[in-house]
Amino acid sequence: QWINCDSNNAIITGETSQSYTATENGNYAVIITEGTCIDTSTCVSVTQVGMEDVSNPFEIKVYPNPARTDHSIVTIEVGNVKQYDLVIRDLAGKLVYSQSGINTIISVIDITDFSAGTFFVEIKSEEGRVFSKLIVL
């Protein structure tokens, strides 16, 4: 269940999928329930809803997407940037992969140990920051 942190953690009606696309700027989190266990992610700030992506200094391609752990490899292609850091986090914000100082256009990531779910791929450089979604089946 997705919640709006800015509205006293109000439930966002109908938003119970693995991913959520914010319709307005704000802070959002997800409540994950499995059996009797319940956990809530940290709040994540969304600040560019409704803005054109004209300031995006580089492009990111993640493929195959969705990916499968039994095929074990995901390729991340980053264009128009000299050097960058690559960070992959799960929906709860837990770090699952990190590599700094990459200076190649293509990075190949072994996802054999990833669990099924949705992940956020972040590319950070001096030129800016870009996010992409990775789904693992």
ABEGO torsion letter per residue (X at the ends): XBBBAAAGGBBBBGBABABBBBABBEBBBBBBBBEABBBBBBBBBBAABGBBAAABABBBBBOBOBBBAAAGBBBBBBBGBABBBBBBBBAAGBBABBBBGBABABBBBBAAABBBEBBBBBBBBAAEBBBBBBBBX
